[in-house]
C-alpha cells in the first residue's frame, strides 16, 4: 500500500471506528500531508522507514517555523496516532513518535460570557419570526445544556424528552449521555417546534427528524449555527468575537461559580476525564472577592 492508500485507510478508520468529526479528520489529514511534504523536501519521502532522529529533525523544523507549542503538540499527536495505526496494521515495527515528550501545553483560561452579557445576547434574539424563534431556542439550548455545537446540530425530535426535561445527546466516540435543560430552554424549544420549525418545514416541503433547521428547512450544520451566533453578536450591544465553544465555556463557568461540583460538570459536558474539565476551575474576579469577604477572618 502506498502513502495515499495508508492515509485514506487511516482517515476512514478515525471516522468509522473512532467516530471522529469531519473537522477532526480534516485536521489530521492536513497535519499528516504537511509531514509528507517535509519528508519529500528533505530528500527521503519513505515515511515507513522513519527513525527517531527523523522525528527530532522534524520537531526542530517546527520550532524554527515559530509554531506555538500547542500547534506542535497537535501535529505530533496526529502523527503519533497515524503511526500507531501503521504499527497496529504491521506496516511498521515501531512507532517513532511514541517517545516524543512535548513540553507542557500552554493552558489559557477559556473565554466566557458574564451574566449581563448573556442578557444582551438573549435580548438580541427577541422577535416573532420563525427564524427568531429558532435562534431563541438555539441560544437557550446551547447555554442551558453546555452541549457542543456539533451535538446540537444532530439533535432529533426523538432525543427531546419534555416530560423529564432532558436531551439524549450523541457525543464524541458515539457515547450517549442525558443532559437536563431548564424551564427557559423548554419554553423556547416548545415555542420554536410548534410555531417556527413547522412553518419553515411546511414552506419548503421538508420532512426529517432534526430539531434545528436552516432557513430552507434542511438540518442546520455546525457552521450554520456558528454563523447564527455571529449574527446574534453583531445584533447585540457586545463587541466581542464569538466562537462556537464560548457558550459551552459559559455554561461550565457559571455552574462552577454558583457552586456545582467538578464531577457533575464533567458528566454534563461529556468529558471522558476530569482533567478536561479542570480548565473550567477558574472563577470570576467578582466571585473571588465575594468568597474572600465571606470566608477570610480579616476581610
C-alpha positions in Angstrom: 0.0 0.0 0.0 1.4 3.4 -0.9 1.3 6.5 1.3 -2.0 7.8 -0.1 -3.7 4.4 0.5 -2.5 4.2 4.1 -3.6 7.7 4.7 -7.0 7.1 3.2 -7.4 4.0 5.2 -6.4 5.8 8.4 -8.8 8.6 7.8 -11.6 6.2 7.1 -10.7 4.4 10.4 -10.9 7.5 12.5 -14.3 8.4 11.1 -15.9 5.0 11.2 -14.2 3.3 14.1 -13.2 6.2 16.3 -16.3 8.3 15.5 -14.2 11.5 15.0 -15.9 14.5 13.4 -15.2 15.7 9.9 -13.4 18.7 11.3 -11.0 16.5 13.3 -10.4 14.3 10.2 -9.5 17.4 8.2 -7.0 18.5 10.9 -5.4 15.0 11.0 -5.2 14.9 7.2 -3.6 18.3 7.0 -1.0 17.5 9.7 0.0 14.3 8.0 0.2 15.7 4.5 2.3 18.6 5.7 4.7 16.0 7.2 4.8 14.1 3.9 5.8 17.3 2.2 8.5 17.9 4.8 9.9 14.4 4.2 9.9 14.9 0.4 11.7 18.2 0.6 14.2 16.6 3.0 15.2 14.1 0.3 13.6 10.9 1.6 9.8 10.5 1.4 9.6 6.9 2.6 7.7 7.5 5.8 7.6 3.8 6.6 11.4 3.9 7.4 11.2 6.9 9.7 13.6 6.9 12.6 13.7 8.8 16.0 16.3 11.0 14.5 14.0 12.0 11.7 11.3 12.9 14.3 13.8 15.1 16.2 14.7 16.9 13.0 11.0 17.5 12.2 10.5 18.8 15.7 13.4 21.2 15.3 11.9 22.3 11.9 8.5 23.1 13.5 10.2 25.2 16.3 12.2 27.0 13.6 8.9 27.8 11.8 7.7 29.5 15.0 4.7 27.3 15.5 3.2 27.6 19.0 3.7 24.7 21.5 0.0 23.9 21.2 0.2 23.7 17.4 3.3 21.5 17.5 1.7 19.3 20.2 -1.4 18.8 17.9 0.8 18.0 14.9 2.8 15.4 16.8 -0.4 13.9 18.3 -1.8 13.5 14.8 1.3 11.8 13.6 1.6 9.6 16.7 -2.0 8.3 16.0 -1.2 7.7 12.4 2.0 5.8 13.1 0.2 3.8 15.9 -2.3 2.8 13.2 0.5 1.7 10.9 2.1 -0.3 13.8 -1.2 -1.9 14.6 -1.6 -3.0 11.0 2.0 -4.3 10.8 3.2 -1.7 8.3 6.0 -0.7 10.6 7.7 -2.4 13.6 7.9 0.6 15.9 6.1 3.9 16.3 8.9 6.6 16.1 6.6 9.2 17.7 5.9 7.1 20.9 8.7 8.6 22.9 8.3 12.2 21.9 7.6 14.2 25.0 6.3 17.7 24.3 6.7 20.5 26.8 3.5 21.1 28.7 0.8 22.8 26.7 0.0 26.4 27.3 -3.3 26.4 29.1 -5.3 29.6 28.7 -8.5 30.3 30.5 -11.5 29.7 28.2 -13.3 32.8 27.2 -16.9 33.0 28.5 -19.8 35.5 28.8 -20.7 37.2 32.0 -24.4 37.1 33.0 -25.1 40.6 31.9 -23.5 39.7 28.5 -25.8 36.7 28.3 -28.8 39.0 28.9 -27.6 41.2 26.0 -27.5 38.1 23.7 -31.0 37.0 24.7 -32.3 40.5 24.0 -30.7 40.3 20.5 -32.7 37.2 19.6 -36.1 38.6 20.6 -38.7 38.5 17.8 -41.6 36.6 16.4 -40.4 35.3 13.0 -39.8 31.6 12.6 -36.0 32.2 12.5 -36.2 34.4 15.6 -37.9 31.5 17.4 -35.2 29.1 16.2 -32.4 31.4 17.3 -34.0 31.8 20.8 -34.2 28.1 21.1 -30.6 27.6 19.9 -29.3 30.1 22.4 -31.3 28.7 25.3 -30.2 25.1 24.5 -26.6 25.9 24.0 -26.3 28.0 27.1 -28.7 25.8 29.2 -27.0 22.5 28.4 -23.4 23.2 27.5 -23.6 20.7 24.6 -21.2 21.0 21.7 -22.3 22.8 18.5 -22.0 19.5 16.5 -24.1 17.7 19.2 -26.7 20.5 18.9 -26.9 20.2 15.1 -27.5 16.4 15.5 -30.5 16.6 17.9 -33.6 14.8 16.6 -37.2 15.1 17.8 -36.8 11.6 19.5 -33.9 12.9 21.5 -36.1 15.5 23.3 -38.0 14.4 26.4 -40.1 17.3 27.6 -41.7 15.4 30.5 -38.3 14.6 32.0 -36.7 17.8 30.9 -33.7 16.1 29.3 -32.0 15.7 25.9 -30.4 12.5 24.7 -27.0 13.7 23.3 -24.9 11.6 21.0 -21.4 12.8 21.8 -17.8 12.1 20.8 -16.9 8.5 20.2 -20.5 7.6 19.8 -21.1 7.9 23.5 -24.5 8.9 24.7 -25.5 10.9 27.7 -28.6 12.6 29.1 -28.4 16.3 29.7 -31.1 18.2 31.6 -32.5 21.5 30.4 -34.3 24.2 32.4 -37.7 25.9 32.0 -36.3 28.8 29.8 -34.9 26.3 27.3 -38.1 24.2 27.5 -40.3 27.2 26.7 -38.1 28.4 23.9 -37.8 24.9 22.4 -41.5 24.2 22.5 -42.4 27.6 21.0 -39.9 27.0 18.2 -41.1 23.5 17.4 -44.8 24.5 17.4 -44.6 27.9 15.8 -41.3 28.2 14.0 -40.0 24.8 12.7 -43.3 23.6 11.4 -43.8 26.8 9.3 -40.2 26.5 7.8 -40.6 22.8 7.1 -44.1 23.4 5.5 -42.9 26.3 3.3 -40.1 24.2 1.8 -42.0 20.8 1.9 -39.3 19.2 4.0 -39.7 16.1 6.2 -37.0 14.9 8.6 -36.5 14.5 12.3 -33.7 17.0 13.0 -34.8 19.7 15.5 -32.8 22.7 14.3 -33.2 23.6 10.7 -31.8 26.3 8.4 -33.9 28.8 6.5 -34.6 26.2 3.8 -35.8 23.6 6.2 -32.8 21.4 6.0 -30.8 20.2 9.0 -28.6 23.1 10.2 -24.9 22.4 10.2 -22.3 23.3 12.8 -21.1 26.0 10.5 -24.6 27.3 10.2 -25.0 27.5 14.0 -21.7 29.4 14.2 -23.0 31.8 11.6 -26.2 32.4 13.6 -24.2 33.1 16.7 -22.0 35.6 15.0 -25.1 37.4 13.7 -26.5 37.5 17.2 -23.3 39.1 18.5 -23.4 41.7 15.8 -27.0 42.5 16.7 -26.3 42.7 20.4 -24.5 45.5 22.2 -21.4 43.3 22.6 -18.3 43.9 20.5 -16.5 40.6 21.3 -15.9 37.9 18.7 -17.7 34.7 19.3 -16.6 31.1 18.7 -18.8 28.1 18.9 -17.4 26.9 22.3 -18.0 30.1 24.1 -21.5 29.2 25.2 -20.2 25.8 26.4 -17.4 27.6 28.3 -20.0 29.9 29.8 -22.3 27.0 30.8 -19.4 25.3 32.7 -18.1 28.5 34.3 -21.5 29.7 35.6 -22.2 26.3 37.1 -18.9 26.1 38.9 -19.1 29.8 40.0 -22.5 29.0 41.5 -21.4 26.0 43.5 -21.6 23.0 41.2 -19.0 20.3 41.8 -16.5 19.3 39.2 -17.8 15.8 38.7 -21.2 17.0 37.9 -19.9 19.5 35.3 -17.7 16.7 33.8 -20.8 14.5 33.3 -22.8 17.3 31.8 -20.1 18.3 29.4 -19.5 14.7 28.4 -15.8 14.8 29.2 -14.1 11.4 29.4 -11.7 12.5 32.1 -11.8 15.1 34.9 -8.6 16.7 33.6 -10.5 18.0 30.6 -13.0 19.7 32.9 -10.4 21.2 35.3 -9.6 24.1 32.9 -13.0 25.5 33.9 -12.0 25.6 37.6 -11.3 29.3 37.3 -13.6 31.9 38.9 -14.5 35.5 38.1 -12.9 38.3 40.0 -16.3 39.1 41.5 -16.6 35.6 42.8 -13.1 35.7 44.2 -13.9 38.9 46.1 -17.2 37.6 47.3 -15.7 34.4 48.7 -12.8 36.3 50.2 -15.1 38.6 52.1 -17.2 35.7 53.3 -14.5 33.3 54.4 -11.4 35.2 55.4 -11.5 36.3 59.1 -9.6 39.6 58.3 -11.7 40.5 55.2 
